[in-house]
């Protein structure tokens, strides 16, 4: 089994005078942006750019297999997903496990991680595990 790294670890701060950090205002339970850190590029300029740092709260203990991308499979996660997971629609799973942000870019010779069993994603504590309504943090009225 391979432990996928937990991306919820504390953020690092880039020491650069053109970047400032702030925190979104917490509107109790109604803000989906609460607790996310803002990164502001050129904070004192009218051309400033503000974005949110988002975390990926998922980690996995699934059994995985490794695959070396062939020339025919280059940039075709759909072909790989169909071969290993039974459907091209699961290409997002391979992209997730391999931190492929655009969902497609893989090169010939690249070794990628593929879950051995797609239904394991629905197991307790895994990525697609069902969450009961009582566990959702919906706040108060």
ZIQUI-V449985 format. One record per run of one state. SS is the DSSP state (~ for helix, > for strand, _ for the rest). FROM is the first residue (numbers start at 1). TO is the last residue. If there is no record, write none. Layout:
SS;FROM;TO + SS;FROM;TO
//
This chain:
_;1;18 + >;19;23 + _;24;36 + >;37;41 + _;42;48 + >;49;52 + _;53;63 + >;64;68 + _;69;70 + ~;71;73 + _;74;76 + ~;77;85 + _;86;87 + ~;88;97 + _;98;110 + >;111;115 + _;116;117 + ~;118;122 + _;123;132 + ~;133;135 + _;136;141
//
